[in-house]
Amino acid sequence: MTVPSRILIIDYGSQFTQLIARRVREARVYSEIHPPTRSAEWIREFNPTGIILSGGPNSVYAEGAPRIDPAALEIAPVLGVCYGMQLIAHLHGANVTRGGRREYGRAQITPAGPSALFGGFSADEGATVWMSHGDHIEQAPAGFRVTASSEGNPVAAFEHETRPLFGVQFHPEVAHTPRGGEILANFLFGVCHATPTWTPGAFIDEEVAKIRATVGNAQVICGLSGGVDSSVAAALVHRAIGDQLTCVFVDTGLLRLHEREQVERTMAAHLGMKLVTVDASARFLAALAGIDEPEAKRRAIGHTFIDVFEEATAVAGTHAKFLVQGTLYPDVIESSSPSGGPSVTIKTHHNVGGLKPDMQFALIEPLRELFKDEVRNVGRELGLPEEMVGRHPFPGPGLAIRVLGPVAEPALAVLRQADAIYLEEIRAAGLYDEIWQAFAVLLPVRSVGVMGDERTYDNVVALRAVTSTDGMTADWFPFPPDVMAHISNRIIREVDGVNRVVYDVSSKPPATIEWE
């Protein structure tokens, strides 16, 4: 049996580390991100087809700067990106100079002679790349040769003369490096001889086998929200263990308008699995009473979810030992640094950092290493309808994190109405599938208005719509002015208590997609 190819990505703290993983997977080669604390012995056991050292904010000379065991560079072909390249140079005795020739943004590189990484590139044409570095390498280390240079940097790329060691000072993983995919493909297939077998079908086969081996004859419960993630997770586990799975849909009181009815109808029609509905709306609102801090909301919701699931097992008569969650890779990345690496925590996701430490379930998270677009493709491979896999993301904590400030039913009622109008008009304009995620937010401020010749002092609703591939980065969606005007007019006219609508034109980064 052929061992599947897999690329090990060592995370040195770059904001683009996750993009490296995505680009590798887009080439249908599996990749994992791990911290620089992994030993050479661990890496040898991991048995990577290739290793990529990410960029990062540190200087190789800084006290406590992350390193790698030099022995790890002998295990598989290595590509160093930015800091990763400087680290390779430093370990081989080259001088990495601080400051001086800094480069940020687009730059032109010129390939120099034959190179495994730049196969298909011409020195006459050059290539546009994205630079983001303060330190630079003055001269390639002994045994290496320069394979590309830029106007501001004589060593923009190098490779070892006899060993599969490569470095690039730029970021091939970002969209601003137009031919970056070719460079990565040259490394994956020309150097590492990886096989492109990372497909939705292969993932399903592997996960089904894992789930069966983990669960055995035990009963399993799945928290089903009706969103893409939990629906795909449920369908995948159901394929593995059939009627050993019971899905629990919890009405938290934090759902969109008519969400409960839609979920029950869709799940019954398409998934054909045991479904128990629990109305815990009063319980969740009680748990959230007086809480306005976003992280505290997420923790309260996460703990309450577990309590409800534990009780639901007795109601359903399953006495489940395992809980299925639709946790995705971005959830893990934003809740903690990837695999213990140096990247910073953005926010706690209720199903990652908000769970009770003493809960009775063991977790099954079959989608934990997938990005959202990969989850959608797995859902399609499992036969789920497009109306399910194409839905916009909806956060596990629901509208609680879209009511800024304390959560109470009157505020939720206002937000539900505004959100429903917003999505209805997006669909009517034929824009739903062009947008990654769209939603309304109820702001904790009031504004003065004039309605019916009377002064009003009412709520402000913010609208958010973004385009994205995986949720890790996002741009705000440019609505046609007439569509936005119509949406605003409808919300103000039809939702009691709202007299002003604003539109969020922040990209991610620096903002997150959700407001909390």
FENZI-V659063 format. One record per residue. N is the residue number from 0. RES is the residue in three letters. OMEGA is omega in whole degrees, 0 to 359 (999 if undefined). BURIAL is # if it has 16 or more other C-alpha atoms within 10 Angstrom, else .. D_LAST is the distance of its C-alpha to the last C-alpha in Angstrom with 2 decimals. Layout:
((N/RES/OMEGA/BURIAL/D_LAST) (N/RES/OMEGA/BURIAL/D_LAST))
This chain:
((0/MET/180/./47.13) (1/THR/177/./45.31) (2/VAL/180/./42.37) (3/PRO/177/./39.30) (4/SER/173/#/38.25) (5/ARG/183/#/35.12) (6/ILE/176/#/33.76) (7/LEU/178/#/32.38) (8/ILE/178/#/29.80) (9/ILE/186/#/29.65) (10/ASP/177/#/26.36) (11/TYR/172/#/27.11) (12/GLY/180/#/23.59) (13/SER/174/#/23.55) (14/GLN/182/#/20.43) (15/PHE/184/#/22.68) (16/THR/182/#/23.75) (17/GLN/177/#/21.89) (18/LEU/176/#/23.57) (19/ILE/179/#/26.89) (20/ALA/180/#/26.28) (21/ARG/182/#/25.44) (22/ARG/178/#/28.53) (23/VAL/180/#/30.73) (24/ARG/177/#/29.60) (25/GLU/175/./30.13) (26/ALA/177/#/33.68) (27/ARG/174/#/33.81) (28/VAL/183/#/34.06) (29/TYR/179/#/31.89) (30/SER/175/#/29.95) (31/GLU/177/#/28.11) (32/ILE/179/#/26.26) (33/HIS/183/#/27.56) (34/PRO/180/#/27.65) (35/PRO/178/#/30.65) (36/THR/179/./31.81) (37/ARG/181/./33.33) (38/SER/177/./37.08) (39/ALA/179/#/39.74) (40/GLU/179/./40.87) (41/TRP/181/./37.47) (42/ILE/179/#/37.30) (43/ARG/178/./40.85) (44/GLU/178/./40.00) (45/PHE/176/./37.01) (46/ASN/182/#/39.70) (47/PRO/172/#/37.73) (48/THR/177/#/39.35) (49/GLY/181/#/37.89) (50/ILE/175/#/35.59) (51/ILE/176/#/33.20) (52/LEU/186/#/32.20) (53/SER/170/#/28.98) (54/GLY/180/#/28.44) (55/GLY/186/#/26.79) (56/PRO/187/#/26.48) (57/ASN/166/#/29.39) (58/SER/181/#/33.07) (59/VAL/181/#/35.47) (60/TYR/184/./37.31) (61/ALA/178/./34.45) (62/GLU/180/./34.85) (63/GLY/179/./32.82) (64/ALA/182/./32.08) (65/PRO/183/#/31.48) (66/ARG/170/./34.68) (67/ILE/176/#/36.20) (68/ASP/181/./39.45) (69/PRO/179/./42.04) (70/ALA/180/./43.49) (71/ALA/181/#/40.38) (72/LEU/179/#/41.44) (73/GLU/190/./44.56) (74/ILE/184/#/42.93) (75/ALA/175/#/41.80) (76/PRO/185/#/41.47) (77/VAL/172/#/38.84) (78/LEU/176/#/36.90) (79/GLY/180/#/35.31) (80/VAL/176/#/32.69) (81/CYS/178/#/32.47) (82/TYR/179/#/32.11) (83/GLY/176/#/33.53) (84/MET/180/#/36.56) (85/GLN/179/#/37.04) (86/LEU/177/#/36.95) (87/ILE/180/#/39.65) (88/ALA/181/#/41.69) (89/HIS/181/#/41.37) (90/LEU/180/#/42.44) (91/HIS/170/./45.45) (92/GLY/180/./46.61) (93/ALA/179/#/45.43) (94/ASN/174/#/44.34) (95/VAL/187/#/40.70) (96/THR/179/#/40.75) (97/ARG/177/./38.01) (98/GLY/179/./37.14) (99/GLY/185/./39.77) (100/ARG/177/#/39.13) (101/ARG/177/./35.38) (102/GLU/177/#/34.04) (103/TYR/180/./30.66) (104/GLY/184/./30.14) (105/ARG/177/./32.73) (106/ALA/176/#/36.17) (107/GLN/174/#/39.34) (108/ILE/178/#/40.85) (109/THR/177/#/44.41) (110/PRO/183/#/45.29) (111/ALA/176/#/48.38) (112/GLY/182/./50.75) (113/PRO/182/./50.22) (114/SER/178/#/46.99) (115/ALA/181/./45.42) (116/LEU/187/#/41.97) (117/PHE/174/#/43.23) (118/GLY/183/./45.51) (119/GLY/179/./45.75) (120/PHE/180/#/44.84) (121/SER/177/./47.45) (122/ALA/180/./48.13) (123/ASP/183/./49.34) (124/GLU/185/./46.08) (125/GLY/180/#/43.64) (126/ALA/175/#/39.94) (127/THR/180/#/36.74) (128/VAL/180/#/34.19) (129/TRP/179/#/30.98) (130/MET/174/#/31.61) (131/SER/183/#/29.28) (132/HIS/174/#/31.44) (133/GLY/177/#/33.05) (134/ASP/177/#/35.67) (135/HIS/181/#/38.30) (136/ILE/182/#/41.34) (137/GLU/185/./44.68) (138/GLN/180/#/46.79) (139/ALA/179/#/46.33) (140/PRO/176/#/47.28) (141/ALA/180/./50.74) (142/GLY/179/./51.02) (143/PHE/174/#/48.27) (144/ARG/180/#/48.78) (145/VAL/180/#/46.65) (146/THR/175/#/45.58) (147/ALA/178/#/43.66) (148/SER/174/#/43.40) (149/SER/182/#/41.67) (150/GLU/183/./42.94) (151/GLY/186/./41.06) (152/ASN/181/#/41.39) (153/PRO/180/#/44.61) (154/VAL/178/#/42.86) (155/ALA/176/#/39.99) (156/ALA/175/#/40.83) (157/PHE/173/#/43.37) (158/GLU/180/#/44.74) (159/HIS/184/#/47.18) (160/GLU/184/./50.73) (161/THR/183/./51.31) (162/ARG/180/./48.10) (163/PRO/178/#/44.95) (164/LEU/186/#/42.84) (165/PHE/176/#/40.92) (166/GLY/174/#/38.61) (167/VAL/182/#/36.86) (168/GLN/181/#/35.47) (169/PHE/182/#/33.17) (170/HIS/179/#/30.28) (171/PRO/186/#/31.75) (172/GLU/185/#/28.50) (173/VAL/182/#/26.76) (174/ALA/181/./27.56) (175/HIS/171/#/29.09) (176/THR/191/#/31.90) (177/PRO/182/./33.47) (178/ARG/179/#/35.91) (179/GLY/178/#/33.71) (180/GLY/178/#/33.86) (181/GLU/179/#/37.64) (182/ILE/178/#/37.56) (183/LEU/179/#/35.40) (184/ALA/177/#/37.66) (185/ASN/178/#/40.70) (186/PHE/184/#/39.39) (187/LEU/189/#/38.39) (188/PHE/180/./41.52) (189/GLY/182/./44.09) (190/VAL/185/#/43.58) (191/CYS/183/#/41.93) (192/HIS/177/./43.64) (193/ALA/176/#/40.56) (194/THR/184/#/40.86) (195/PRO/184/#/38.24) (196/THR/181/#/37.83) (197/TRP/183/#/34.04) (198/THR/177/#/33.75) (199/PRO/180/#/31.91) (200/GLY/179/./35.22) (201/ALA/178/./35.81) (202/PHE/181/#/32.34) (203/ILE/180/#/32.96) (204/ASP/182/./36.38) (205/GLU/182/./35.20) (206/GLU/177/#/32.31) (207/VAL/179/#/34.60) (208/ALA/179/./37.11) (209/LYS/182/./34.59) (210/ILE/179/#/33.26) (211/ARG/180/./36.84) (212/ALA/182/./37.87) (213/THR/188/./34.97) (214/VAL/185/#/35.18) (215/GLY/181/./38.94) (216/ASN/184/./39.90) (217/ALA/175/./36.92) (218/GLN/184/#/34.79) (219/VAL/177/#/31.19) (220/ILE/182/#/28.34) (221/CYS/174/#/25.41) (222/GLY/186/#/22.17) (223/LEU/180/#/22.27) (224/SER/186/#/19.48) (225/GLY/176/#/21.38) (226/GLY/184/#/19.04) (227/VAL/188/#/20.60) (228/ASP/183/#/19.79) (229/SER/179/#/21.06) (230/SER/179/#/23.94) (231/VAL/178/#/25.17) (232/ALA/180/#/24.92) (233/ALA/180/#/26.89) (234/ALA/180/#/29.44) (235/LEU/179/#/30.00) (236/VAL/178/#/30.57) (237/HIS/177/#/32.72) (238/ARG/183/#/34.84) (239/ALA/190/#/35.40) (240/ILE/174/#/36.25) (241/GLY/188/./36.75) (242/ASP/171/./37.12) (243/GLN/182/#/36.05) (244/LEU/171/#/32.50) (245/THR/178/#/31.11) (246/CYS/178/#/27.84) (247/VAL/174/#/25.90) (248/PHE/182/#/23.69) (249/VAL/172/#/21.71) (250/ASP/185/#/21.05) (251/THR/188/#/18.08) (252/GLY/183/#/18.23) (253/LEU/185/#/14.71) (254/LEU/175/#/16.30) (255/ARG/181/#/17.10) (256/LEU/178/#/20.50) (257/HIS/182/./23.39) (258/GLU/182/./21.29) (259/ARG/181/#/23.41) (260/GLU/181/./26.66) (261/GLN/181/./25.72) (262/VAL/182/#/24.71) (263/GLU/180/#/27.91) (264/ARG/183/./30.02) (265/THR/182/./28.74) (266/MET/180/#/28.86) (267/ALA/184/./32.35) (268/ALA/191/./33.62) (269/HIS/185/./32.48) (270/LEU/176/#/31.80) (271/GLY/181/./34.74) (272/MET/181/#/33.44) (273/LYS/182/#/33.31) (274/LEU/177/#/30.39) (275/VAL/178/#/29.71) (276/THR/180/./27.38) (277/VAL/176/#/26.09) (278/ASP/181/./24.90) (279/ALA/186/./22.66) (280/SER/181/#/20.71) (281/ALA/182/./22.23) (282/ARG/180/./21.50) (283/PHE/180/#/17.76) (284/LEU/177/#/17.56) (285/ALA/180/./19.79) (286/ALA/182/#/17.73) (287/LEU/186/#/14.67) (288/ALA/176/./17.00) (289/GLY/182/./16.25) (290/ILE/177/./12.97) (291/ASP/180/#/10.25) (292/GLU/188/./8.71) (293/PRO/181/#/5.59) (294/GLU/178/#/8.15) (295/ALA/176/./10.82) (296/LYS/183/#/9.53) (297/ARG/179/#/9.49) (298/ARG/180/#/12.85) (299/ALA/180/#/14.30) (300/ILE/179/#/13.71) (301/GLY/180/#/15.11) (302/HIS/181/#/18.05) (303/THR/176/#/18.83) (304/PHE/182/#/18.92) (305/ILE/178/#/21.50) (306/ASP/181/./23.52) (307/VAL/180/#/23.74) (308/PHE/180/#/24.78) (309/GLU/178/#/27.36) (310/GLU/181/./28.86) (311/ALA/179/#/28.78) (312/THR/178/#/31.04) (313/ALA/179/./33.70) (314/VAL/181/./33.39) (315/ALA/180/#/33.73) (316/GLY/184/./36.49) (317/THR/184/#/35.06) (318/HIS/186/#/34.55) (319/ALA/176/#/32.33) (320/LYS/184/#/32.12) (321/PHE/175/#/29.35) (322/LEU/178/#/25.85) (323/VAL/176/#/24.72) (324/GLN/180/#/21.11) (325/GLY/179/#/19.88) (326/THR/178/#/18.11) (327/LEU/180/#/18.22) (328/TYR/177/#/18.88) (329/PRO/176/#/15.60) (330/ASP/182/#/13.89) (331/VAL/182/#/16.50) (332/ILE/184/#/16.31) (333/GLU/181/#/12.64) (334/SER/178/#/13.05) (335/SER/179/#/16.29) (336/SER/186/#/18.76) (337/PRO/176/#/20.82) (338/SER/178/#/23.72) (339/GLY/181/./23.64) (340/GLY/187/#/23.96) (341/PRO/179/#/23.05) (342/SER/188/#/19.85) (343/VAL/175/#/16.84) (344/THR/178/./13.93) (345/ILE/179/./10.58) (346/LYS/179/#/8.47) (347/THR/174/#/10.13) (348/HIS/188/#/10.52) (349/HIS/182/#/11.96) (350/ASN/176/#/15.17) (351/VAL/183/#/15.68) (352/GLY/185/#/15.00) (353/GLY/184/#/14.46) (354/LEU/179/#/17.99) (355/LYS/181/#/20.82) (356/PRO/184/./23.31) (357/ASP/182/./26.27) (358/MET/187/./25.61) (359/GLN/185/./28.80) (360/PHE/162/#/27.77) (361/ALA/185/./28.10) (362/LEU/167/./25.41) (363/ILE/182/#/26.33) (364/GLU/188/#/23.79) (365/PRO/183/#/25.99) (366/LEU/189/#/23.39) (367/ARG/182/#/21.84) (368/GLU/183/#/23.53) (369/LEU/169/#/22.87) (370/PHE/187/#/20.74) (371/LYS/182/#/19.70) (372/ASP/176/./22.82) (373/GLU/178/#/24.98) (374/VAL/179/#/23.68) (375/ARG/180/#/24.63) (376/ASN/175/#/28.04) (377/VAL/178/#/28.59) (378/GLY/178/#/27.88) (379/ARG/179/#/30.45) (380/GLU/179/./32.87) (381/LEU/177/#/32.53) (382/GLY/179/./33.51) (383/LEU/183/#/30.37) (384/PRO/183/./30.48) (385/GLU/179/./28.64) (386/GLU/177/./26.91) (387/MET/185/#/25.06) (388/VAL/181/#/24.54) (389/GLY/181/#/23.64) (390/ARG/173/#/20.78) (391/HIS/176/#/17.44) (392/PRO/175/#/14.81) (393/PHE/188/#/13.09) (394/PRO/177/#/10.53) (395/GLY/178/#/12.37) (396/PRO/175/#/10.31) (397/GLY/185/#/11.10) (398/LEU/179/#/10.47) (399/ALA/180/#/9.18) (400/ILE/174/#/5.47) (401/ARG/166/#/7.08) (402/VAL/182/#/9.05) (403/LEU/186/#/7.60) (404/GLY/181/#/9.92) (405/PRO/184/#/12.41) (406/VAL/177/#/12.88) (407/ALA/186/#/16.45) (408/GLU/179/./18.59) (409/PRO/179/./19.51) (410/ALA/178/#/16.02) (411/LEU/181/#/15.49) (412/ALA/177/#/18.91) (413/VAL/182/#/18.19) (414/LEU/179/#/15.11) (415/ARG/181/#/17.20) (416/GLN/181/#/20.03) (417/ALA/181/#/18.30) (418/ASP/180/#/16.56) (419/ALA/178/#/19.98) (420/ILE/181/#/21.83) (421/TYR/182/#/19.60) (422/LEU/178/#/20.15) (423/GLU/181/./23.75) (424/GLU/176/#/24.52) (425/ILE/178/#/23.02) (426/ARG/181/./25.33) (427/ALA/180/./28.19) (428/ALA/180/./27.96) (429/GLY/185/./28.17) (430/LEU/188/./24.97) (431/TYR/184/#/22.90) (432/ASP/176/./24.23) (433/GLU/187/./23.74) (434/ILE/178/#/19.95) (435/TRP/182/#/17.77) (436/GLN/178/#/14.92) (437/ALA/181/#/14.73) (438/PHE/177/#/12.82) (439/ALA/178/#/12.51) (440/VAL/176/#/9.91) (441/LEU/185/#/11.53) (442/LEU/181/#/11.29) (443/PRO/179/./12.50) (444/VAL/174/./15.61) (445/ARG/180/#/18.95) (446/SER/178/./21.42) (447/VAL/177/./25.15) (448/GLY/177/./26.70) (449/VAL/180/./30.10) (450/MET/182/./30.65) (451/GLY/181/./34.21) (452/ASP/178/./35.60) (453/GLU/176/./33.63) (454/ARG/175/./31.02) (455/THR/177/#/27.60) (456/TYR/193/./24.67) (457/ASP/187/#/21.82) (458/ASN/174/#/18.21) (459/VAL/177/#/16.49) (460/VAL/174/#/14.83) (461/ALA/178/#/13.06) (462/LEU/181/#/13.99) (463/ARG/173/#/12.63) (464/ALA/183/#/15.13) (465/VAL/170/#/15.64) (466/THR/182/#/18.53) (467/SER/173/#/18.44) (468/THR/187/./20.65) (469/ASP/180/#/18.58) (470/GLY/180/#/14.91) (471/MET/172/#/15.52) (472/THR/182/#/16.17) (473/ALA/174/#/15.82) (474/ASP/179/#/17.45) (475/TRP/185/#/16.83) (476/PHE/181/#/19.41) (477/PRO/179/./22.35) (478/PHE/167/./23.21) (479/PRO/184/./26.82) (480/PRO/182/./26.98) (481/ASP/177/./28.90) (482/VAL/180/./26.35) (483/MET/179/#/23.50) (484/ALA/181/./25.91) (485/HIS/179/./26.83) (486/ILE/181/#/23.29) (487/SER/181/#/22.61) (488/ASN/181/./25.99) (489/ARG/182/./25.59) (490/ILE/182/#/22.31) (491/ILE/183/#/23.81) (492/ARG/190/./27.13) (493/GLU/183/./26.16) (494/VAL/179/#/23.14) (495/ASP/176/./24.37) (496/GLY/178/#/22.36) (497/VAL/177/#/20.86) (498/ASN/179/#/22.80) (499/ARG/177/#/20.64) (500/VAL/178/#/18.67) (501/VAL/181/./17.08) (502/TYR/183/./16.26) (503/ASP/180/#/13.74) (504/VAL/177/./16.07) (505/SER/176/#/14.00) (506/SER/175/#/14.81) (507/LYS/346/#/13.34) (508/PRO/13/./14.23) (509/PRO/180/./13.60) (510/ALA/167/./10.24) (511/THR/179/#/8.17) (512/ILE/175/#/8.72) (513/GLU/179/#/5.52) (514/TRP/178/./3.82) (515/GLU/999/#/0.00))
